[in-house]
Amino acid sequence: MLTESRHILLVEDDDAIAEMVAVHLAKDGFAVTRAKDAAEALRLFGGARPIDLVLLDLMLPGMDGTELLQRLRRTSYVPVLIVSARDSDVDKALGLGFGADDYLAKPFSLVELSARVKAALRRATTYAHPQQSEAEEVLRAGELTLDPVRLSVSKNGSELKLTAKELLILKLLMANPKRAFSKEQIYRAVWQDEYFGDENAIQVHMSRLREKIEDDPSAPRYIKTVWGIGYKLGEL
């Protein structure tokens, strides 16, 4: 069962919202631990009980949620789902750009929250325990090498630090070098979830991936934009 033994850290300073979310997720079988601020969240995250997913509000007393997210990302790829009243495109882009896995604006549906939590945990489980053959072919494009067994990417022999989703996006394109993918197709393949029509997630991840693999991100060679369709691997 997906929810069995799953431990969620809820970082939320609003007592009413925290209680509502904790009760709902508990009914779904999750164990929920609450932190009222970033300092308490960091202490709990470093505790004895592992955290499987973080639900993070951005507007926290003291250190804000964005800084907390950056600190978590220095040492962990734990799934982080931002739940915030700050719902502008800029806020969403920043949150996703700093390493959040998803972004849900307040007010939100508890049913949708549960669905997104479960989807994020499914993706994390798939990434942590890939069902891949040891003989799966290493992918190469130009100076890039992607090892699908070790889940690593290198350029000219130097390993690149990609997030899980950045690596999976690149793998999708490198494994299908002649195919153009729409944003919806990329989302479904990488996020393994229904496409909610929010293009920010794809655009932010593509931008950050280009910054890491391209010599000149403003004139990309590896990830080409196919206008009116989406993206494809460049002809190298």
C-alpha positions, -999 to 999 in steps of 0.1 A, spaced: 0 0 0 14 34 -10 5 52 22 18 26 46 45 39 69 48 71 49 59 100 71 49 136 60 65 167 75 39 195 74 55 230 76 26 253 83 22 281 108 -16 284 105 -32 262 132 -65 258 114 -50 248 80 -25 225 97 -52 207 116 -74 203 86 -46 189 64 -32 166 92 -66 151 99 -73 145 62 -39 129 55 -42 108 86 -75 94 72 -55 84 41 -31 65 62 -2 89 64 17 98 96 20 136 98 44 156 119 39 193 120 64 221 122 53 257 128 85 273 114 116 266 94 139 261 124 116 234 138 113 218 104 150 215 100 153 199 135 126 174 127 140 167 92 173 158 108 157 136 134 157 98 138 125 92 119 129 96 81 107 121 63 91 108 30 76 141 18 75 177 29 44 199 26 57 234 27 41 268 32 62 297 19 50 324 43 66 313 76 77 333 106 115 339 106 131 320 77 107 318 48 98 286 30 119 294 0 151 295 21 141 264 39 136 246 6 171 256 -6 186 243 27 168 210 23 180 206 -13 216 209 -2 214 174 13 182 158 1 160 150 -28 130 143 -6 97 152 -24 86 188 -15 51 200 -23 46 237 -18 11 247 -5 10 285 -5 -13 315 -8 14 331 -30 0 319 -63 16 342 -89 35 327 -118 67 342 -104 62 325 -70 55 291 -87 85 295 -110 108 303 -81 95 274 -60 99 249 -88 132 264 -97 146 260 -62 137 223 -63 100 218 -53 83 189 -69 49 205 -71 30 237 -62 -6 239 -50 -22 273 -44 -44 281 -14 -73 277 -11 -71 241 -23 -91 209 -25 -81 183 1 -89 156 -25 -64 172 -49 -39 176 -22 -41 139 -14 -38 130 -51 -7 152 -55 9 138 -24 4 102 -35 17 111 -70 48 127 -56 55 96 -34 49 72 -64 75 92 -84 100 92 -56 95 54 -51 100 47 -88 132 68 -89 146 53 -57 139 17 -69 141 17 -107 131 -15 -125 159 -14 -149 181 -41 -164 218 -40 -156 223 -43 -194 203 -12 -202 221 8 -228 241 39 -219 227 69 -238 250 93 -256 245 126 -274 274 149 -283 295 153 -252 267 140 -229 266 105 -215 236 92 -195 238 60 -175 202 48 -169 214 22 -143 236 45 -122 212 74 -129 240 97 -137 248 122 -164 283 134 -174 296 159 -199 331 154 -213 337 129 -184 326 153 -157 295 143 -138 266 168 -137 244 174 -107 209 170 -120 177 167 -100 156 135 -105 132 152 -128 159 169 -149 176 135 -154 143 118 -164 135 146 -188 169 143 -204 166 105 -205 133 107 -223 147 130 -250 180 111 -254 162 77 -257 140 92 -284 164 114 -304 141 119 -335 109 126 -316 94 159 -305 74 157 -272 46 180 -262 47 195 -227 18 172 -217 36 142 -230 67 151 -210 47 158 -179 29 125 -181 61 105 -188 82 122 -161 57 132 -134 37 100 -140 5 120 -133 -23 138 -150 -14 170 -167 -31 200 -150 -23 224 -178 3 244 -158 32 249 -181 54 265 -155 67 232 -142 80 221 -176 94 255 -185 113 259 -153 127 224 -154 138 228 -190 154 262 -182 174 248 -153 183 217 -173 196 238 -201 217 258 -177 234 226 -165 240 209 -198 243 236 -225 275 256 -233 252 285 -240 217 281 -226 204 310 -248 214 291 -279 208 254 -268 222 225 -288 209 196 -268 173 206 -260 156 223 -289 123 240 -287 99 228 -314 75 257 -318 38 247 -315 48 213 -302 73 212 -273 109 199 -272 132 175 -288 169 164 -287 190 185 -310 207 170 -340 243 167 -327 
